[in-house]
Amino acid sequence: MGLLRFRNELSEQVKEKISNYEETLSLGQTQLILGKKLCAGYVDITEYSISLIDHLIIEFHHFLLEFPAIATSNIELNRVREWGSIPTYENKQKAYLKCLKPTITPNFSKFFPYTGMSEEEAKVRYTFKSWLN
């Protein structure tokens, strides 16, 4: 949540500086208006937030699906008896299933002018590994 709060603060700074311009701005104009530090930071934290949120949604989904089997294998169910059971999870709502589709992977080569990161550096920074892989 702290990451998103900070990203929103940067977003407000960007909006404040850009709002005076009605025409479409080039990269050079944008960097000149925002300054390279704010421009790079804003692009970086925005992409990082998107990638992290996509990753967390998938990881939480897998946790909800896998937890019952893992818990069942690690808990002596005879101790639970009639007091309860291991809950299972299933959600087939269209909106939920749509959330499981990750955002389109960006063209990592386009990050260099904004952040100074090479294509490989950007791939490493914005790609999270799943515990299932």
LOKOL-350064 format. One record per residue: residue number from 1; chain; z, y, x of N, C-alpha, C in turn. Coordinates in Angstrom, 1 decimal, m for minus. Layout:
N
+-----+---+--------+--------+--------+--------+--------+--------+--------+--------+--------+
|   k | c |    n_Z |    n_Y |    n_X |   ca_Z |   ca_Y |   ca_X |    c_Z |    c_Y |    c_X |
+-----+---+--------+--------+--------+--------+--------+--------+--------+--------+--------+
| NUM | A |      Z |      Y |      X |      Z |      Y |      X |      Z |      Y |      X |
...
+-----+---+--------+--------+--------+--------+--------+--------+--------+--------+--------+
***
This chain:
133
+-----+---+--------+--------+--------+--------+--------+--------+--------+--------+--------+
|   k | c |    n_Z |    n_Y |    n_X |   ca_Z |   ca_Y |   ca_X |    c_Z |    c_Y |    c_X |
+-----+---+--------+--------+--------+--------+--------+--------+--------+--------+--------+
|   1 | A |    0.0 |   m1.2 |    0.8 |    0.0 |    0.0 |    0.0 |    0.0 |    1.3 |    0.9 |
|   2 | A |    0.7 |    1.2 |    2.0 |    0.7 |    2.3 |    2.9 |   m0.7 |    2.6 |    3.4 |
|   3 | A |   m1.5 |    1.6 |    3.7 |   m2.8 |    1.8 |    4.2 |   m3.7 |    2.5 |    3.1 |
|   4 | A |   m3.5 |    2.2 |    1.9 |   m4.3 |    2.8 |    0.8 |   m3.8 |    4.2 |    0.5 |
|   5 | A |   m2.5 |    4.5 |    0.7 |   m2.0 |    5.8 |    0.5 |   m2.6 |    6.7 |    1.6 |
|   6 | A |   m2.6 |    6.2 |    2.9 |   m3.1 |    7.0 |    4.0 |   m4.6 |    7.2 |    3.7 |
|   7 | A |   m5.3 |    6.2 |    3.3 |   m6.8 |    6.3 |    3.0 |   m7.0 |    7.4 |    1.9 |
|   8 | A |   m6.2 |    7.4 |    0.9 |   m6.3 |    8.4 |   m0.1 |   m6.0 |    9.8 |    0.4 |
|   9 | A |   m5.1 |   10.0 |    1.3 |   m4.9 |   11.3 |    1.9 |   m6.1 |   11.8 |    2.7 |
|  10 | A |   m6.7 |   10.9 |    3.5 |   m7.9 |   11.2 |    4.2 |   m9.0 |   11.5 |    3.2 |
|  11 | A |   m9.1 |   10.8 |    2.1 |  m10.1 |   11.0 |    1.1 |  m10.0 |   12.4 |    0.5 |
|  12 | A |   m8.8 |   12.9 |    0.3 |   m8.6 |   14.2 |   m0.3 |   m9.0 |   15.3 |    0.8 |
|  13 | A |   m8.8 |   15.1 |    2.0 |   m9.2 |   16.0 |    3.1 |  m10.7 |   16.1 |    3.1 |
|  14 | A |  m11.4 |   14.9 |    3.0 |  m12.8 |   14.8 |    3.1 |  m13.4 |   15.6 |    1.9 |
|  15 | A |  m12.9 |   15.3 |    0.7 |  m13.4 |   15.9 |   m0.6 |  m13.2 |   17.4 |   m0.5 |
|  16 | A |  m12.1 |   17.9 |    0.0 |  m11.8 |   19.3 |    0.2 |  m12.9 |   20.0 |    1.1 |
|  17 | A |  m13.2 |   19.4 |    2.2 |  m14.1 |   20.0 |    3.1 |  m15.6 |   19.9 |    2.6 |
|  18 | A |  m15.9 |   18.8 |    2.0 |  m17.3 |   18.5 |    1.5 |  m17.6 |   19.2 |    0.2 |
|  19 | A |  m16.6 |   19.5 |   m0.6 |  m16.9 |   20.0 |   m1.9 |  m17.6 |   21.4 |   m2.0 |
|  20 | A |  m17.6 |   22.1 |   m0.9 |  m18.3 |   23.4 |   m0.8 |  m19.8 |   23.3 |   m0.6 |
|  21 | A |  m20.3 |   22.0 |   m0.4 |  m21.7 |   21.8 |   m0.1 |  m22.3 |   21.1 |   m1.3 |
|  22 | A |  m23.4 |   21.7 |   m1.9 |  m24.0 |   21.0 |   m3.0 |  m25.2 |   20.1 |   m2.6 |
|  23 | A |  m25.8 |   20.4 |   m1.5 |  m26.9 |   19.5 |   m1.0 |  m26.4 |   18.3 |   m0.3 |
|  24 | A |  m27.3 |   17.3 |   m0.2 |  m27.0 |   16.1 |    0.5 |  m26.9 |   16.5 |    2.0 |
|  25 | A |  m25.9 |   15.9 |    2.6 |  m25.6 |   16.3 |    4.1 |  m26.1 |   15.1 |    4.9 |
|  26 | A |  m26.6 |   15.5 |    6.1 |  m27.0 |   14.4 |    7.1 |  m25.7 |   14.0 |    7.8 |
|  27 | A |  m25.9 |   12.9 |    8.6 |  m24.7 |   12.5 |    9.4 |  m24.2 |   13.5 |   10.3 |
|  28 | A |  m25.1 |   14.2 |   11.0 |  m24.7 |   15.3 |   11.9 |  m24.0 |   16.4 |   11.2 |
|  29 | A |  m24.5 |   16.8 |   10.1 |  m23.8 |   17.9 |    9.3 |  m22.5 |   17.4 |    8.8 |
|  30 | A |  m22.4 |   16.2 |    8.4 |  m21.1 |   15.6 |    7.9 |  m20.1 |   15.6 |    9.0 |
|  31 | A |  m20.5 |   15.1 |   10.2 |  m19.6 |   15.1 |   11.3 |  m19.2 |   16.5 |   11.8 |
|  32 | A |  m20.1 |   17.4 |   11.7 |  m19.8 |   18.8 |   12.1 |  m18.8 |   19.4 |   11.1 |
|  33 | A |  m18.9 |   19.2 |    9.8 |  m18.0 |   19.7 |    8.8 |  m16.7 |   19.1 |    8.9 |
|  34 | A |  m16.7 |   17.7 |    9.0 |  m15.4 |   17.0 |    9.0 |  m14.7 |   16.9 |   10.3 |
|  35 | A |  m15.5 |   17.0 |   11.4 |  m15.0 |   16.7 |   12.7 |  m15.2 |   15.2 |   12.9 |
|  36 | A |  m15.5 |   14.8 |   14.2 |  m15.7 |   13.4 |   14.5 |  m14.5 |   12.5 |   14.2 |
|  37 | A |  m13.3 |   13.0 |   14.5 |  m12.1 |   12.2 |   14.3 |  m11.9 |   11.9 |   12.8 |
|  38 | A |  m12.0 |   12.9 |   12.0 |  m11.7 |   12.7 |   10.5 |  m12.9 |   11.8 |   10.0 |
|  39 | A |  m14.1 |   12.0 |   10.3 |  m15.2 |   11.3 |    9.9 |  m15.1 |    9.8 |   10.3 |
|  40 | A |  m14.8 |    9.6 |   11.5 |  m14.7 |    8.2 |   12.0 |  m13.5 |    7.5 |   11.4 |
|  41 | A |  m12.4 |    8.2 |   11.3 |  m11.2 |    7.6 |   10.7 |  m11.4 |    7.3 |    9.2 |
|  42 | A |  m12.1 |    8.1 |    8.5 |  m12.3 |    7.9 |    7.1 |  m13.2 |    6.7 |    6.9 |
|  43 | A |  m14.3 |    6.6 |    7.6 |  m15.2 |    5.5 |    7.5 |  m14.5 |    4.2 |    7.9 |
|  44 | A |  m13.7 |    4.2 |    9.0 |  m13.0 |    3.1 |    9.4 |  m12.0 |    2.6 |    8.4 |
|  45 | A |  m11.1 |    3.5 |    8.0 |  m10.0 |    3.0 |    7.1 |  m10.6 |    2.6 |    5.7 |
|  46 | A |  m11.7 |    3.2 |    5.3 |  m12.3 |    2.8 |    4.0 |  m12.9 |    1.4 |    4.1 |
|  47 | A |  m13.6 |    1.1 |    5.1 |  m14.2 |   m0.2 |    5.3 |  m13.1 |   m1.2 |    5.5 |
|  48 | A |  m12.1 |   m0.9 |    6.3 |  m11.0 |   m1.8 |    6.6 |  m10.3 |   m2.1 |    5.3 |
|  49 | A |  m10.0 |   m1.1 |    4.4 |   m9.4 |   m1.3 |    3.1 |  m10.2 |   m2.3 |    2.2 |
|  50 | A |  m11.4 |   m2.0 |    2.1 |  m12.3 |   m2.8 |    1.3 |  m12.3 |   m4.3 |    1.8 |
|  51 | A |  m12.5 |   m4.5 |    3.1 |  m12.5 |   m5.8 |    3.6 |  m11.1 |   m6.5 |    3.4 |
|  52 | A |  m10.0 |   m5.8 |    3.6 |   m8.7 |   m6.4 |    3.5 |   m8.4 |   m6.8 |    2.0 |
|  53 | A |   m8.8 |   m5.9 |    1.1 |   m8.5 |   m6.2 |   m0.3 |   m9.3 |   m7.4 |   m0.7 |
|  54 | A |  m10.6 |   m7.5 |   m0.3 |  m11.4 |   m8.7 |   m0.7 |  m10.8 |   m9.9 |   m0.1 |
|  55 | A |  m10.3 |   m9.9 |    1.1 |   m9.7 |  m11.0 |    1.8 |   m8.4 |  m11.4 |    1.1 |
|  56 | A |   m7.6 |  m10.5 |    0.7 |   m6.3 |  m10.8 |    0.0 |   m6.5 |  m11.4 |   m1.3 |
|  57 | A |   m7.5 |  m10.9 |   m2.1 |   m7.8 |  m11.5 |   m3.4 |   m8.1 |  m13.0 |   m3.3 |
|  58 | A |   m9.0 |  m13.3 |   m2.3 |   m9.4 |  m14.7 |   m2.1 |   m8.2 |  m15.5 |   m1.6 |
|  59 | A |   m7.4 |  m15.0 |   m0.7 |   m6.3 |  m15.7 |   m0.2 |   m5.2 |  m16.0 |   m1.3 |
|  60 | A |   m5.0 |  m15.0 |   m2.1 |   m4.0 |  m15.2 |   m3.2 |   m4.5 |  m16.2 |   m4.2 |
|  61 | A |   m5.8 |  m16.2 |   m4.5 |   m6.5 |  m17.1 |   m5.4 |   m6.3 |  m18.6 |   m4.8 |
|  62 | A |   m6.6 |  m18.7 |   m3.5 |   m6.4 |  m20.1 |   m2.9 |   m5.0 |  m20.5 |   m2.9 |
|  63 | A |   m4.1 |  m19.6 |   m2.7 |   m2.6 |  m19.9 |   m2.7 |   m2.3 |  m20.4 |   m4.1 |
|  64 | A |   m2.7 |  m19.7 |   m5.2 |   m2.4 |  m20.1 |   m6.5 |   m2.9 |  m21.5 |   m6.9 |
|  65 | A |   m4.1 |  m21.8 |   m6.4 |   m4.7 |  m23.1 |   m6.6 |   m4.1 |  m24.2 |   m5.8 |
|  66 | A |   m3.7 |  m23.9 |   m4.5 |   m3.2 |  m25.0 |   m3.6 |   m1.7 |  m25.2 |   m3.7 |
|  67 | A |   m1.0 |  m24.2 |   m4.1 |    0.5 |  m24.3 |   m4.1 |    1.0 |  m25.5 |   m4.9 |
|  68 | A |    0.6 |  m25.8 |   m6.1 |    1.2 |  m27.0 |   m6.8 |    1.1 |  m28.3 |   m5.9 |
|  69 | A |    0.0 |  m28.5 |   m5.3 |   m0.2 |  m29.8 |   m4.6 |    0.7 |  m29.8 |   m3.3 |
|  70 | A |    0.8 |  m28.6 |   m2.7 |    1.6 |  m28.5 |   m1.5 |    3.1 |  m28.7 |   m1.9 |
|  71 | A |    3.5 |  m28.0 |   m2.9 |    4.9 |  m28.0 |   m3.4 |    5.3 |  m29.4 |   m3.8 |
|  72 | A |    4.4 |  m30.1 |   m4.5 |    4.7 |  m31.4 |   m5.0 |    4.9 |  m32.4 |   m3.9 |
|  73 | A |    4.1 |  m32.2 |   m2.8 |    4.3 |  m33.1 |   m1.7 |    5.5 |  m32.8 |   m0.8 |
|  74 | A |    6.1 |  m31.6 |   m1.0 |    7.3 |  m31.2 |   m0.2 |    8.6 |  m31.2 |   m1.0 |
|  75 | A |    8.5 |  m31.4 |   m2.3 |    9.8 |  m31.3 |   m3.1 |   10.0 |  m32.7 |   m3.7 |
|  76 | A |   11.3 |  m33.1 |   m3.7 |   11.7 |  m34.3 |   m4.3 |   11.8 |  m34.0 |   m5.8 |
|  77 | A |   10.7 |  m34.4 |   m6.5 |   10.6 |  m34.1 |   m7.9 |   11.7 |  m34.8 |   m8.8 |
|  78 | A |   12.2 |  m35.9 |   m8.3 |   13.3 |  m36.6 |   m9.0 |   14.6 |  m35.7 |   m9.1 |
|  79 | A |   14.7 |  m34.8 |   m8.2 |   15.8 |  m33.8 |   m8.3 |   15.6 |  m32.8 |   m9.3 |
|  80 | A |   14.4 |  m32.5 |   m9.7 |   14.1 |  m31.5 |  m10.7 |   14.3 |  m32.1 |  m12.1 |
|  81 | A |   14.0 |  m33.4 |  m12.2 |   14.1 |  m34.1 |  m13.5 |   13.5 |  m33.4 |  m14.7 |
|  82 | A |   14.2 |  m33.3 |  m15.7 |   13.7 |  m32.6 |  m16.9 |   13.9 |  m31.1 |  m16.9 |
|  83 | A |   14.4 |  m30.5 |  m15.9 |   14.7 |  m29.1 |  m15.9 |   13.4 |  m28.2 |  m15.6 |
|  84 | A |   12.4 |  m28.8 |  m15.1 |   11.3 |  m28.0 |  m14.8 |   10.2 |  m28.8 |  m14.1 |
|  85 | A |    9.1 |  m28.2 |  m13.8 |    8.0 |  m28.8 |  m13.1 |    7.3 |  m27.8 |  m12.3 |
|  86 | A |    6.4 |  m28.2 |  m11.5 |    5.6 |  m27.3 |  m10.6 |    4.5 |  m26.7 |  m11.5 |
|  87 | A |    4.4 |  m25.4 |  m11.6 |    3.4 |  m24.7 |  m12.4 |    2.0 |  m24.8 |  m11.7 |
|  88 | A |    1.0 |  m25.0 |  m12.5 |   m0.4 |  m25.0 |  m12.0 |   m1.0 |  m23.7 |  m12.5 |
|  89 | A |   m2.2 |  m23.4 |  m11.9 |   m2.8 |  m22.1 |  m12.2 |   m4.3 |  m22.3 |  m12.5 |
|  90 | A |   m4.8 |  m21.7 |  m13.5 |   m6.3 |  m21.7 |  m13.8 |   m6.6 |  m20.4 |  m14.5 |
|  91 | A |   m7.6 |  m19.8 |  m14.1 |   m8.1 |  m18.5 |  m14.7 |   m9.6 |  m18.5 |  m14.8 |
|  92 | A |  m10.1 |  m18.6 |  m16.0 |  m11.6 |  m18.6 |  m16.1 |  m12.1 |  m17.3 |  m16.8 |
|  93 | A |  m11.3 |  m16.3 |  m16.8 |  m11.8 |  m15.0 |  m17.3 |  m12.9 |  m14.4 |  m16.5 |
|  94 | A |  m13.9 |  m13.9 |  m17.1 |  m15.0 |  m13.3 |  m16.4 |  m14.6 |  m12.2 |  m15.4 |
|  95 | A |  m13.8 |  m11.4 |  m15.9 |  m13.3 |  m10.3 |  m15.0 |  m12.7 |  m10.8 |  m13.7 |
|  96 | A |  m11.8 |  m11.8 |  m13.9 |  m11.1 |  m12.4 |  m12.7 |  m12.1 |  m13.1 |  m11.8 |
|  97 | A |  m13.0 |  m13.9 |  m12.4 |  m14.0 |  m14.6 |  m11.5 |  m14.9 |  m13.6 |  m10.8 |
|  98 | A |  m15.2 |  m12.5 |  m11.4 |  m16.0 |  m11.5 |  m10.8 |  m15.3 |  m10.9 |   m9.6 |
|  99 | A |  m14.0 |  m10.7 |   m9.6 |  m13.2 |  m10.2 |   m8.5 |  m13.2 |  m11.2 |   m7.3 |
| 100 | A |  m13.5 |  m12.4 |   m7.6 |  m13.5 |  m13.4 |   m6.5 |  m14.8 |  m13.3 |   m5.6 |
| 101 | A |  m15.8 |  m12.6 |   m6.1 |  m17.0 |  m12.4 |   m5.3 |  m16.8 |  m11.2 |   m4.4 |
| 102 | A |  m16.8 |  m11.5 |   m3.1 |  m16.6 |  m10.4 |   m2.1 |  m17.6 |   m9.3 |   m2.2 |
| 103 | A |  m17.2 |   m8.1 |   m1.8 |  m18.1 |   m7.0 |   m1.7 |  m19.2 |   m7.3 |   m0.7 |
| 104 | A |  m20.3 |   m6.7 |   m0.9 |  m21.5 |   m7.0 |   m0.1 |  m21.1 |   m6.7 |    1.4 |
| 105 | A |  m21.4 |   m7.6 |    2.3 |  m21.1 |   m7.3 |    3.7 |  m22.0 |   m6.1 |    4.2 |
| 106 | A |  m21.3 |   m5.2 |    4.9 |  m22.1 |   m4.0 |    5.3 |  m23.0 |   m4.3 |    6.5 |
| 107 | A |  m23.9 |   m3.4 |    6.7 |  m24.7 |   m3.5 |    7.9 |  m23.9 |   m3.0 |    9.1 |
| 108 | A |  m23.3 |   m3.9 |    9.9 |  m22.4 |   m3.4 |   10.9 |  m23.0 |   m2.6 |   12.0 |
| 109 | A |  m24.3 |   m2.6 |   12.1 |  m24.9 |   m1.8 |   13.2 |  m24.9 |   m0.3 |   12.8 |
| 110 | A |  m24.7 |    0.0 |   11.5 |  m24.6 |    1.4 |   11.1 |  m23.3 |    2.1 |   11.3 |
| 111 | A |  m22.3 |    1.3 |   11.8 |  m21.0 |    1.9 |   12.1 |  m21.0 |    2.7 |   13.3 |
| 112 | A |  m21.9 |    2.4 |   14.3 |  m21.8 |    3.1 |   15.6 |  m21.8 |    4.6 |   15.5 |
| 113 | A |  m22.8 |    5.2 |   14.8 |  m22.8 |    6.7 |   14.8 |  m21.5 |    7.3 |   14.2 |
| 114 | A |  m20.9 |    6.6 |   13.3 |  m19.7 |    7.1 |   12.6 |  m18.4 |    6.9 |   13.5 |
| 115 | A |  m18.3 |    5.6 |   14.0 |  m17.0 |    5.2 |   14.6 |  m17.1 |    5.0 |   16.1 |
| 116 | A |  m18.3 |    4.8 |   16.6 |  m18.5 |    4.5 |   18.0 |  m18.3 |    3.0 |   18.3 |
| 117 | A |  m18.1 |    2.2 |   17.2 |  m18.0 |    0.7 |   17.4 |  m19.4 |    0.1 |   17.5 |
| 118 | A |  m19.5 |   m0.9 |   18.4 |  m20.7 |   m1.7 |   18.4 |  m20.8 |   m2.6 |   17.2 |
| 119 | A |  m21.9 |   m3.2 |   17.0 |  m22.1 |   m4.1 |   15.8 |  m21.1 |   m5.2 |   15.9 |
| 120 | A |  m20.9 |   m5.8 |   17.1 |  m20.0 |   m6.9 |   17.3 |  m18.5 |   m6.5 |   17.1 |
| 121 | A |  m18.1 |   m5.3 |   17.6 |  m16.8 |   m4.8 |   17.4 |  m16.5 |   m4.6 |   15.9 |
| 122 | A |  m17.5 |   m4.0 |   15.2 |  m17.3 |   m3.8 |   13.7 |  m17.1 |   m5.1 |   13.0 |
| 123 | A |  m17.9 |   m6.1 |   13.4 |  m17.8 |   m7.4 |   12.7 |  m16.4 |   m8.0 |   12.9 |
| 124 | A |  m15.9 |   m7.9 |   14.1 |  m14.6 |   m8.4 |   14.4 |  m13.5 |   m7.7 |   13.6 |
| 125 | A |  m13.6 |   m6.4 |   13.6 |  m12.6 |   m5.5 |   12.9 |  m12.6 |   m5.7 |   11.4 |
| 126 | A |  m13.7 |   m5.9 |   10.8 |  m13.8 |   m5.9 |    9.3 |  m14.0 |   m7.3 |    8.7 |
| 127 | A |  m13.9 |   m8.3 |    9.5 |  m14.0 |   m9.7 |    9.0 |  m12.7 |  m10.4 |    9.2 |
| 128 | A |  m12.1 |  m10.9 |    8.1 |  m10.8 |  m11.6 |    8.2 |  m11.1 |  m13.0 |    8.0 |
| 129 | A |  m10.3 |  m13.8 |    8.8 |  m10.5 |  m15.3 |    8.7 |   m9.5 |  m15.9 |    7.6 |
| 130 | A |  m10.0 |  m16.8 |    6.9 |   m9.2 |  m17.5 |    5.9 |   m8.4 |  m18.6 |    6.5 |
| 131 | A |   m7.2 |  m18.8 |    6.0 |   m6.4 |  m19.9 |    6.5 |   m7.0 |  m21.3 |    6.1 |
| 132 | A |   m7.9 |  m21.3 |    5.2 |   m8.6 |  m22.5 |    4.8 |   m9.6 |  m23.0 |    5.8 |
| 133 | A |  m10.2 |  m22.0 |    6.5 |  m11.3 |  m22.3 |    7.5 |  m10.7 |  m22.8 |    8.8 |
+-----+---+--------+--------+--------+--------+--------+--------+--------+--------+--------+
***
